[in-house]
Amino acid sequence: MARKTFATPVEETIQNAFKAECKNQGFKLNEAIEVLMQGFVDGKIQIKKNISYDIYQQEK
């Protein structure tokens, strides 16, 4: 299977924590990312987006 570079901005603290945990568990960064991506594609990992709004009314 051909390999292609994948670069995208990620929040720095999440990226650092992810790198550290991959190292802690003995995974290469790209191995973990590929497993997560494949799980998402296969429907084994689902993501739900929650959007909420708060309405504030100032008293006059």
Biopython code that builds the backbone (N, CA, C, O; Angstrom):
import numpy as np
from Bio.PDB.StructureBuilder import StructureBuilder

atoms = [
    (1, "MET", "N", (0.842, -1.173, 0.000)),
    (1, "MET", "CA", (0.000, 0.000, 0.000)),
    (1, "MET", "C", (0.892, 1.242, 0.000)),
    (1, "MET", "O", (1.862, 1.322, 0.753)),
    (2, "ALA", "N", (0.559, 2.185, -0.833)),
    (2, "ALA", "CA", (1.346, 3.416, -0.945)),
    (2, "ALA", "C", (1.167, 4.291, 0.292)),
    (2, "ALA", "O", (0.107, 4.296, 0.918)),
    (3, "ARG", "N", (2.194, 5.011, 0.624)),
    (3, "ARG", "CA", (2.169, 5.925, 1.770)),
    (3, "ARG", "C", (2.128, 7.358, 1.257)),
    (3, "ARG", "O", (2.747, 7.682, 0.243)),
    (4, "LYS", "N", (1.399, 8.208, 1.959)),
    (4, "LYS", "CA", (1.300, 9.613, 1.598)),
    (4, "LYS", "C", (1.381, 10.436, 2.874)),
    (4, "LYS", "O", (0.753, 10.094, 3.876)),
    (5, "THR", "N", (2.149, 11.517, 2.845)),
    (5, "THR", "CA", (2.280, 12.390, 4.007)),
    (5, "THR", "C", (0.949, 13.061, 4.303)),
    (5, "THR", "O", (0.240, 13.502, 3.399)),
    (6, "PHE", "N", (0.627, 13.129, 5.593)),
    (6, "PHE", "CA", (-0.622, 13.734, 6.056)),
    (6, "PHE", "C", (-0.262, 14.771, 7.113)),
    (6, "PHE", "O", (0.183, 14.421, 8.206)),
    (7, "ALA", "N", (-0.452, 16.028, 6.790)),
    (7, "ALA", "CA", (-0.109, 17.095, 7.740)),
    (7, "ALA", "C", (-1.330, 17.974, 7.963)),
    (7, "ALA", "O", (-1.948, 18.452, 7.011)),
    (8, "THR", "N", (-1.665, 18.179, 9.210)),
    (8, "THR", "CA", (-2.790, 19.034, 9.558)),
    (8, "THR", "C", (-2.523, 19.664, 10.918)),
    (8, "THR", "O", (-1.915, 19.030, 11.780)),
    (9, "PRO", "N", (-2.966, 20.898, 11.126)),
    (9, "PRO", "CA", (-2.733, 21.519, 12.435)),
    (9, "PRO", "C", (-3.580, 20.855, 13.522)),
    (9, "PRO", "O", (-4.758, 20.558, 13.325)),
    (10, "VAL", "N", (-2.949, 20.632, 14.665)),
    (10, "VAL", "CA", (-3.608, 20.025, 15.822)),
    (10, "VAL", "C", (-3.248, 20.862, 17.041)),
    (10, "VAL", "O", (-2.128, 21.361, 17.144)),
    (11, "GLU", "N", (-4.178, 21.015, 17.950)),
    (11, "GLU", "CA", (-3.932, 21.789, 19.166)),
    (11, "GLU", "C", (-2.691, 21.228, 19.868)),
    (11, "GLU", "O", (-2.583, 20.019, 20.074)),
    (12, "GLU", "N", (-1.764, 22.108, 20.231)),
    (12, "GLU", "CA", (-0.432, 21.702, 20.688)),
    (12, "GLU", "C", (-0.435, 20.800, 21.916)),
    (12, "GLU", "O", (0.311, 19.822, 21.952)),
    (13, "THR", "N", (-1.247, 21.098, 22.917)),
    (13, "THR", "CA", (-1.228, 20.272, 24.130)),
    (13, "THR", "C", (-1.762, 18.868, 23.863)),
    (13, "THR", "O", (-1.273, 17.897, 24.440)),
    (14, "ILE", "N", (-2.762, 18.757, 22.992)),
    (14, "ILE", "CA", (-3.287, 17.439, 22.625)),
    (14, "ILE", "C", (-2.222, 16.661, 21.855)),
    (14, "ILE", "O", (-2.011, 15.474, 22.103)),
    (15, "GLN", "N", (-1.558, 17.332, 20.926)),
    (15, "GLN", "CA", (-0.516, 16.675, 20.137)),
    (15, "GLN", "C", (0.620, 16.175, 21.026)),
    (15, "GLN", "O", (1.084, 15.046, 20.866)),
    (16, "ASN", "N", (1.061, 17.001, 21.950)),
    (16, "ASN", "CA", (2.151, 16.599, 22.846)),
    (16, "ASN", "C", (1.747, 15.427, 23.736)),
    (16, "ASN", "O", (2.528, 14.499, 23.942)),
    (17, "ALA", "N", (0.528, 15.473, 24.262)),
    (17, "ALA", "CA", (0.042, 14.385, 25.115)),
    (17, "ALA", "C", (-0.105, 13.093, 24.310)),
    (17, "ALA", "O", (0.216, 12.013, 24.806)),
    (18, "PHE", "N", (-0.585, 13.201, 23.079)),
    (18, "PHE", "CA", (-0.747, 12.033, 22.211)),
    (18, "PHE", "C", (0.606, 11.408, 21.883)),
    (18, "PHE", "O", (0.760, 10.188, 21.938)),
    (19, "LYS", "N", (1.582, 12.242, 21.545)),
    (19, "LYS", "CA", (2.933, 11.745, 21.258)),
    (19, "LYS", "C", (3.511, 11.024, 22.469)),
    (19, "LYS", "O", (4.091, 9.946, 22.341)),
    (20, "ALA", "N", (3.348, 11.626, 23.644)),
    (20, "ALA", "CA", (3.882, 11.027, 24.871)),
    (20, "ALA", "C", (3.217, 9.688, 25.164)),
    (20, "ALA", "O", (3.888, 8.730, 25.548)),
    (21, "GLU", "N", (1.899, 9.618, 24.984)),
    (21, "GLU", "CA", (1.183, 8.364, 25.266)),
    (21, "GLU", "C", (1.532, 7.286, 24.244)),
    (21, "GLU", "O", (1.636, 6.112, 24.599)),
    (22, "CYS", "N", (1.714, 7.666, 22.987)),
    (22, "CYS", "CA", (2.157, 6.697, 21.974)),
    (22, "CYS", "C", (3.506, 6.119, 22.376)),
    (22, "CYS", "O", (3.704, 4.905, 22.322)),
    (23, "LYS", "N", (4.430, 6.976, 22.776)),
    (23, "LYS", "CA", (5.754, 6.518, 23.206)),
    (23, "LYS", "C", (5.632, 5.626, 24.435)),
    (23, "LYS", "O", (6.284, 4.584, 24.517)),
    (24, "ASN", "N", (4.797, 6.033, 25.393)),
    (24, "ASN", "CA", (4.583, 5.273, 26.622)),
    (24, "ASN", "C", (4.064, 3.860, 26.334)),
    (24, "ASN", "O", (4.444, 2.899, 27.003)),
    (25, "GLN", "N", (3.190, 3.751, 25.328)),
    (25, "GLN", "CA", (2.600, 2.451, 24.999)),
    (25, "GLN", "C", (3.366, 1.699, 23.908)),
    (25, "GLN", "O", (2.970, 0.603, 23.513)),
    (26, "GLY", "N", (4.456, 2.284, 23.425)),
    (26, "GLY", "CA", (5.297, 1.601, 22.447)),
    (26, "GLY", "C", (4.809, 1.649, 21.014)),
    (26, "GLY", "O", (5.149, 0.779, 20.212)),
    (27, "PHE", "N", (4.018, 2.654, 20.684)),
    (27, "PHE", "CA", (3.529, 2.811, 19.317)),
    (27, "PHE", "C", (4.254, 3.955, 18.631)),
    (27, "PHE", "O", (4.621, 4.944, 19.266)),
    (28, "LYS", "N", (4.457, 3.809, 17.321)),
    (28, "LYS", "CA", (4.888, 4.942, 16.517)),
    (28, "LYS", "C", (3.659, 5.828, 16.339)),
    (28, "LYS", "O", (2.529, 5.341, 16.305)),
    (29, "LEU", "N", (3.890, 7.118, 16.227)),
    (29, "LEU", "CA", (2.793, 8.067, 16.080)),
    (29, "LEU", "C", (1.907, 7.714, 14.885)),
    (29, "LEU", "O", (0.681, 7.714, 14.995)),
    (30, "ASN", "N", (2.530, 7.416, 13.749)),
    (30, "ASN", "CA", (1.736, 7.109, 12.555)),
    (30, "ASN", "C", (0.951, 5.809, 12.698)),
    (30, "ASN", "O", (-0.125, 5.677, 12.114)),
    (31, "GLU", "N", (1.470, 4.842, 13.467)),
    (31, "GLU", "CA", (0.725, 3.593, 13.691)),
    (31, "GLU", "C", (-0.594, 3.885, 14.404)),
    (31, "GLU", "O", (-1.654, 3.417, 13.989)),
    (32, "ALA", "N", (-0.515, 4.659, 15.473)),
    (32, "ALA", "CA", (-1.715, 4.970, 16.251)),
    (32, "ALA", "C", (-2.714, 5.776, 15.424)),
    (32, "ALA", "O", (-3.916, 5.519, 15.471)),
    (33, "ILE", "N", (-2.212, 6.750, 14.669)),
    (33, "ILE", "CA", (-3.102, 7.578, 13.847)),
    (33, "ILE", "C", (-3.790, 6.728, 12.783)),
    (33, "ILE", "O", (-4.989, 6.880, 12.553)),
    (34, "GLU", "N", (-3.045, 5.836, 12.133)),
    (34, "GLU", "CA", (-3.642, 4.977, 11.105)),
    (34, "GLU", "C", (-4.714, 4.063, 11.689)),
    (34, "GLU", "O", (-5.759, 3.868, 11.069)),
    (35, "VAL", "N", (-4.470, 3.502, 12.869)),
    (35, "VAL", "CA", (-5.468, 2.639, 13.513)),
    (35, "VAL", "C", (-6.729, 3.438, 13.828)),
    (35, "VAL", "O", (-7.842, 2.970, 13.589)),
    (36, "LEU", "N", (-6.551, 4.639, 14.365)),
    (36, "LEU", "CA", (-7.711, 5.484, 14.674)),
    (36, "LEU", "C", (-8.476, 5.862, 13.402)),
    (36, "LEU", "O", (-9.706, 5.819, 13.379)),
    (37, "MET", "N", (-7.753, 6.228, 12.359)),
    (37, "MET", "CA", (-8.405, 6.589, 11.095)),
    (37, "MET", "C", (-9.163, 5.404, 10.500)),
    (37, "MET", "O", (-10.289, 5.557, 10.028)),
    (38, "GLN", "N", (-8.542, 4.217, 10.524)),
    (38, "GLN", "CA", (-9.200, 3.031, 9.965)),
    (38, "GLN", "C", (-10.437, 2.664, 10.780)),
    (38, "GLN", "O", (-11.465, 2.293, 10.215)),
    (39, "GLY", "N", (-10.342, 2.764, 12.091)),
    (39, "GLY", "CA", (-11.499, 2.499, 12.942)),
    (39, "GLY", "C", (-12.652, 3.437, 12.645)),
    (39, "GLY", "O", (-13.813, 3.028, 12.662)),
    (40, "PHE", "N", (-12.335, 4.698, 12.373)),
    (40, "PHE", "CA", (-13.358, 5.685, 12.029)),
    (40, "PHE", "C", (-13.994, 5.351, 10.681)),
    (40, "PHE", "O", (-15.216, 5.392, 10.538)),
    (41, "VAL", "N", (-13.162, 5.020, 9.700)),
    (41, "VAL", "CA", (-13.656, 4.661, 8.366)),
    (41, "VAL", "C", (-14.539, 3.415, 8.422)),
    (41, "VAL", "O", (-15.562, 3.342, 7.741)),
    (42, "ASP", "N", (-14.139, 2.436, 9.235)),
    (42, "ASP", "CA", (-14.887, 1.181, 9.357)),
    (42, "ASP", "C", (-16.132, 1.301, 10.233)),
    (42, "ASP", "O", (-16.889, 0.339, 10.355)),
    (43, "GLY", "N", (-16.354, 2.445, 10.835)),
    (43, "GLY", "CA", (-17.514, 2.641, 11.697)),
    (43, "GLY", "C", (-17.328, 2.112, 13.108)),
    (43, "GLY", "O", (-18.288, 2.067, 13.878)),
    (44, "LYS", "N", (-16.110, 1.710, 13.465)),
    (44, "LYS", "CA", (-15.837, 1.202, 14.812)),
    (44, "LYS", "C", (-15.607, 2.334, 15.805)),
    (44, "LYS", "O", (-15.760, 2.150, 17.012)),
    (45, "ILE", "N", (-15.246, 3.486, 15.299)),
    (45, "ILE", "CA", (-15.085, 4.688, 16.117)),
    (45, "ILE", "C", (-16.073, 5.712, 15.583)),
    (45, "ILE", "O", (-16.060, 6.040, 14.397)),
    (46, "GLN", "N", (-16.919, 6.207, 16.454)),
    (46, "GLN", "CA", (-17.908, 7.197, 16.051)),
    (46, "GLN", "C", (-17.652, 8.493, 16.805)),
    (46, "GLN", "O", (-17.272, 8.482, 17.976)),
    (47, "ILE", "N", (-17.862, 9.586, 16.130)),
    (47, "ILE", "CA", (-17.677, 10.902, 16.724)),
    (47, "ILE", "C", (-18.998, 11.646, 16.620)),
    (47, "ILE", "O", (-19.614, 11.701, 15.556)),
    (48, "LYS", "N", (-19.418, 12.211, 17.726)),
    (48, "LYS", "CA", (-20.630, 13.023, 17.723)),
    (48, "LYS", "C", (-20.240, 14.452, 18.067)),
    (48, "LYS", "O", (-19.522, 14.699, 19.036)),
    (49, "LYS", "N", (-20.715, 15.375, 17.269)),
    (49, "LYS", "CA", (-20.420, 16.787, 17.490)),
    (49, "LYS", "C", (-21.588, 17.413, 18.244)),
    (49, "LYS", "O", (-22.739, 17.327, 17.814)),
    (50, "ASN", "N", (-21.282, 18.030, 19.351)),
    (50, "ASN", "CA", (-22.292, 18.732, 20.134)),
    (50, "ASN", "C", (-22.033, 20.226, 20.041)),
    (50, "ASN", "O", (-20.950, 20.709, 20.373)),
    (51, "ILE", "N", (-23.028, 20.933, 19.593)),
    (51, "ILE", "CA", (-22.933, 22.386, 19.504)),
    (51, "ILE", "C", (-24.012, 22.956, 20.408)),
    (51, "ILE", "O", (-25.177, 22.570, 20.321)),
    (52, "SER", "N", (-23.623, 23.860, 21.261)),
    (52, "SER", "CA", (-24.622, 24.469, 22.139)),
    (52, "SER", "C", (-24.415, 25.975, 22.176)),
    (52, "SER", "O", (-23.311, 26.480, 21.974)),
    (53, "TYR", "N", (-25.481, 26.656, 22.432)),
    (53, "TYR", "CA", (-25.454, 28.105, 22.532)),
    (53, "TYR", "C", (-26.137, 28.502, 23.820)),
    (53, "TYR", "O", (-27.139, 27.900, 24.207)),
    (54, "ASP", "N", (-25.610, 29.497, 24.479)),
    (54, "ASP", "CA", (-26.240, 30.068, 25.657)),
    (54, "ASP", "C", (-26.713, 31.467, 25.302)),
    (54, "ASP", "O", (-25.987, 32.243, 24.680)),
    (55, "ILE", "N", (-27.926, 31.776, 25.702)),
    (55, "ILE", "CA", (-28.481, 33.100, 25.441)),
    (55, "ILE", "C", (-28.543, 33.850, 26.756)),
    (55, "ILE", "O", (-29.122, 33.379, 27.736)),
    (56, "TYR", "N", (-27.948, 35.004, 26.759)),
    (56, "TYR", "CA", (-27.948, 35.849, 27.950)),
    (56, "TYR", "C", (-28.694, 37.128, 27.624)),
    (56, "TYR", "O", (-28.526, 37.718, 26.557)),
    (57, "GLN", "N", (-29.507, 37.533, 28.553)),
    (57, "GLN", "CA", (-30.271, 38.749, 28.356)),
    (57, "GLN", "C", (-29.931, 39.707, 29.482)),
    (57, "GLN", "O", (-30.067, 39.367, 30.657)),
    (58, "GLN", "N", (-29.492, 40.892, 29.127)),
    (58, "GLN", "CA", (-29.160, 41.887, 30.133)),
    (58, "GLN", "C", (-30.422, 42.615, 30.556)),
    (58, "GLN", "O", (-31.279, 42.950, 29.738)),
    (59, "GLU", "N", (-30.512, 42.849, 31.857)),
    (59, "GLU", "CA", (-31.661, 43.609, 32.343)),
    (59, "GLU", "C", (-31.451, 45.074, 32.029)),
    (59, "GLU", "O", (-30.341, 45.596, 32.132)),
    (60, "LYS", "N", (-32.534, 45.730, 31.646)),
    (60, "LYS", "CA", (-32.462, 47.154, 31.280)),
    (60, "LYS", "C", (-32.821, 48.029, 32.437)),
    (60, "LYS", "O", (-32.814, 49.253, 32.310)),
]
sb = StructureBuilder()
sb.init_structure("model")
sb.init_model(0)
sb.init_chain("A")
sb.init_seg("    ")
for serial, (resi, resn, name, xyz) in enumerate(atoms, 1):
    if name == "N":
        sb.init_residue(resn, " ", resi, " ")
    sb.init_atom(name, np.array(xyz, "f"), 0.0, 1.0, " ", f" {name:<3s}", serial, name[0])
structure = sb.get_structure()
